[in-house]
């Protein structure tokens, strides 16, 4: 079960990075990217808590924008 959980989390972390890269290519600010990604997570997981993923958004977006 832990392997499925890890794969599931990795998939979502990769998706956050891909969204950040998209916002960067669209010349959006880091703040805008963070806000939109968090909004998307909250919408996607409407009935589930997303705090674990949300905690990673700043780190991932900062890494993408500094590359």
Backbone as JSON Lines, residues from 0, in Angstrom:
{"i":0,"aa":"X","n":[0.82,-1.2,0.0],"ca":[0.0,0.0,0.0],"c":[0.86,1.26,0.0]}
{"i":1,"aa":"X","n":[1.99,1.23,0.71],"ca":[2.86,2.4,0.76],"c":[3.42,2.75,-0.61]}
{"i":2,"aa":"X","n":[3.69,1.74,-1.44],"ca":[4.21,2.0,-2.78],"c":[3.19,2.77,-3.61]}
{"i":3,"aa":"X","n":[1.91,2.39,-3.48],"ca":[0.86,3.11,-4.2],"c":[0.78,4.56,-3.72]}
{"i":4,"aa":"X","n":[0.87,4.75,-2.43],"ca":[0.81,6.09,-1.86],"c":[1.98,6.93,-2.35]}
{"i":5,"aa":"X","n":[3.17,6.36,-2.38],"ca":[4.35,7.09,-2.85],"c":[4.21,7.45,-4.32]}
{"i":6,"aa":"X","n":[3.74,6.5,-5.12],"ca":[3.55,6.76,-6.55],"c":[2.5,7.84,-6.76]}
{"i":7,"aa":"X","n":[1.45,7.79,-5.96],"ca":[0.37,8.78,-6.06],"c":[0.91,10.17,-5.71]}
{"i":8,"aa":"X","n":[1.68,10.26,-4.65],"ca":[2.24,11.54,-4.23],"c":[3.23,12.06,-5.27]}
{"i":9,"aa":"X","n":[4.09,11.18,-5.79],"ca":[5.06,11.58,-6.81],"c":[4.35,12.11,-8.05]}
{"i":10,"aa":"X","n":[3.27,11.45,-8.45],"ca":[2.52,11.9,-9.6],"c":[2.01,13.34,-9.4]}
{"i":11,"aa":"X","n":[1.5,13.62,-8.22],"ca":[0.98,14.96,-7.94],"c":[2.09,16.0,-7.82]}
{"i":12,"aa":"X","n":[3.21,15.62,-7.25],"ca":[4.34,16.54,-7.16],"c":[4.88,16.86,-8.56]}
{"i":13,"aa":"X","n":[4.93,15.85,-9.42],"ca":[5.34,16.08,-10.81],"c":[4.36,17.0,-11.53]}
{"i":14,"aa":"X","n":[3.08,16.82,-11.25],"ca":[2.05,17.67,-11.87],"c":[2.18,19.12,-11.4]}
{"i":15,"aa":"X","n":[2.48,19.32,-10.14],"ca":[2.7,20.68,-9.62],"c":[3.87,21.33,-10.34]}
{"i":16,"aa":"X","n":[4.96,20.59,-10.51],"ca":[6.13,21.12,-11.22],"c":[5.79,21.45,-12.66]}
{"i":17,"aa":"X","n":[5.01,20.59,-13.31],"ca":[4.64,20.85,-14.71],"c":[3.76,22.1,-14.81]}
{"i":18,"aa":"X","n":[2.84,22.27,-13.88],"ca":[2.01,23.48,-13.89],"c":[2.87,24.72,-13.66]}
{"i":19,"aa":"X","n":[3.84,24.61,-12.76],"ca":[4.74,25.75,-12.51],"c":[5.53,26.09,-13.77]}
{"i":20,"aa":"X","n":[6.02,25.07,-14.47],"ca":[6.75,25.32,-15.72],"c":[5.85,25.99,-16.75]}
{"i":21,"aa":"X","n":[4.6,25.6,-16.81],"ca":[3.65,26.21,-17.74],"c":[3.46,27.69,-17.41]}
{"i":22,"aa":"X","n":[3.22,28.0,-16.14],"ca":[3.04,29.41,-15.74],"c":[4.31,30.22,-16.01]}
{"i":23,"aa":"X","n":[5.46,29.61,-15.82],"ca":[6.72,30.32,-16.11],"c":[6.83,30.63,-17.6]}
{"i":24,"aa":"X","n":[6.5,29.64,-18.44],"ca":[6.55,29.87,-19.9],"c":[5.55,30.93,-20.33]}
{"i":25,"aa":"X","n":[4.45,31.04,-19.6],"ca":[3.45,32.05,-19.89],"c":[3.79,33.41,-19.28]}
{"i":26,"aa":"X","n":[4.97,33.52,-18.7],"ca":[5.48,34.76,-18.09],"c":[4.63,35.25,-16.92]}
{"i":27,"aa":"X","n":[4.06,34.31,-16.18],"ca":[3.31,34.65,-14.97],"c":[4.29,34.77,-13.8]}
{"i":28,"aa":"X","n":[3.92,35.53,-12.79],"ca":[4.78,35.67,-11.61],"c":[4.73,34.39,-10.76]}
{"i":29,"aa":"X","n":[5.75,34.25,-9.9],"ca":[5.78,33.11,-8.98],"c":[4.55,33.13,-8.07]}
{"i":30,"aa":"X","n":[4.19,34.32,-7.61],"ca":[3.05,34.43,-6.7],"c":[1.77,33.97,-7.38]}
{"i":31,"aa":"X","n":[1.6,34.38,-8.63],"ca":[0.41,33.96,-9.38],"c":[0.41,32.43,-9.56]}
{"i":32,"aa":"X","n":[1.56,31.88,-9.91],"ca":[1.66,30.43,-10.11],"c":[1.31,29.68,-8.83]}
{"i":33,"aa":"X","n":[1.86,30.13,-7.71],"ca":[1.56,29.48,-6.43],"c":[0.08,29.53,-6.11]}
{"i":34,"aa":"X","n":[-0.52,30.7,-6.3],"ca":[-1.94,30.88,-6.0],"c":[-2.8,29.96,-6.87]}
{"i":35,"aa":"X","n":[-2.53,29.93,-8.17],"ca":[-3.32,29.11,-9.08],"c":[-3.15,27.62,-8.83]}
{"i":36,"aa":"X","n":[-1.92,27.21,-8.54],"ca":[-1.68,25.79,-8.28],"c":[-2.42,25.36,-7.02]}
{"i":37,"aa":"X","n":[-2.38,26.17,-5.98],"ca":[-3.11,25.84,-4.75],"c":[-4.61,25.81,-5.01]}
{"i":38,"aa":"X","n":[-5.12,26.77,-5.77],"ca":[-6.54,26.76,-6.12],"c":[-6.91,25.49,-6.87]}
{"i":39,"aa":"X","n":[-6.06,25.08,-7.81],"ca":[-6.32,23.86,-8.57],"c":[-6.34,22.63,-7.67]}
{"i":40,"aa":"X","n":[-5.39,22.56,-6.74],"ca":[-5.36,21.43,-5.81],"c":[-6.62,21.37,-4.96]}
{"i":41,"aa":"X","n":[-7.04,22.53,-4.46],"ca":[-8.24,22.56,-3.61],"c":[-9.48,22.19,-4.4]}
{"i":42,"aa":"X","n":[-9.53,22.57,-5.67],"ca":[-10.67,22.21,-6.51],"c":[-10.64,20.72,-6.82]}
{"i":43,"aa":"X","n":[-9.47,20.21,-7.17],"ca":[-9.32,18.81,-7.55],"c":[-9.63,17.87,-6.39]}
{"i":44,"aa":"X","n":[-9.24,18.26,-5.19],"ca":[-9.45,17.44,-4.01],"c":[-10.49,18.07,-3.09]}
{"i":45,"aa":"X","n":[-11.59,18.45,-3.66],"ca":[-12.63,19.17,-2.94],"c":[-13.03,18.52,-1.62]}
{"i":46,"aa":"X","n":[-13.11,17.21,-1.61],"ca":[-13.56,16.53,-0.39],"c":[-12.41,15.92,0.41]}
{"i":47,"aa":"X","n":[-11.19,16.17,0.0],"ca":[-10.02,15.62,0.71],"c":[-9.07,16.74,1.1]}
{"i":48,"aa":"X","n":[-8.39,16.59,2.22],"ca":[-7.41,17.62,2.6],"c":[-6.21,17.61,1.64]}
{"i":49,"aa":"X","n":[-5.7,18.78,1.32],"ca":[-4.57,18.89,0.41],"c":[-3.36,19.52,1.07]}
{"i":50,"aa":"X","n":[-3.39,19.66,2.38],"ca":[-2.33,20.4,3.07],"c":[-0.95,19.81,2.83]}
{"i":51,"aa":"X","n":[-0.82,18.5,2.73],"ca":[0.49,17.89,2.5],"c":[1.05,18.32,1.15]}
{"i":52,"aa":"X","n":[0.2,18.36,0.15],"ca":[0.64,18.81,-1.18],"c":[0.87,20.31,-1.2]}
{"i":53,"aa":"X","n":[-0.01,21.05,-0.55],"ca":[0.12,22.52,-0.54],"c":[1.43,22.96,0.09]}
{"i":54,"aa":"X","n":[1.92,22.22,1.07],"ca":[3.17,22.57,1.72],"c":[4.35,22.5,0.75]}
{"i":55,"aa":"X","n":[4.22,21.7,-0.29],"ca":[5.3,21.52,-1.26],"c":[5.25,22.54,-2.39]}
{"i":56,"aa":"X","n":[4.15,23.25,-2.55],"ca":[3.98,24.16,-3.68],"c":[5.06,25.25,-3.7]}
{"i":57,"aa":"X","n":[5.28,25.91,-2.58],"ca":[6.3,26.98,-2.53],"c":[7.66,26.46,-2.98]}
{"i":58,"aa":"X","n":[8.07,25.34,-2.41],"ca":[9.38,24.76,-2.73],"c":[9.49,24.42,-4.23]}
{"i":59,"aa":"X","n":[8.48,23.8,-4.77],"ca":[8.52,23.37,-6.17],"c":[8.5,24.58,-7.1]}
{"i":60,"aa":"X","n":[7.61,25.53,-6.85],"ca":[7.53,26.7,-7.71],"c":[8.82,27.51,-7.64]}
{"i":61,"aa":"X","n":[9.36,27.68,-6.46],"ca":[10.63,28.41,-6.33],"c":[11.75,27.71,-7.11]}
{"i":62,"aa":"X","n":[11.79,26.4,-7.04],"ca":[12.82,25.64,-7.77],"c":[12.64,25.81,-9.29]}
{"i":63,"aa":"X","n":[11.41,25.72,-9.77],"ca":[11.13,25.87,-11.2],"c":[11.49,27.26,-11.68]}
{"i":64,"aa":"X","n":[11.13,28.28,-10.92],"ca":[11.38,29.66,-11.35],"c":[12.86,30.04,-11.22]}
{"i":65,"aa":"X","n":[13.63,29.32,-10.43],"ca":[15.05,29.65,-10.31],"c":[15.91,28.9,-11.33]}
{"i":66,"aa":"X","n":[15.3,27.97,-12.03],"ca":[16.06,27.18,-13.04],"c":[16.34,27.97,-14.28]}
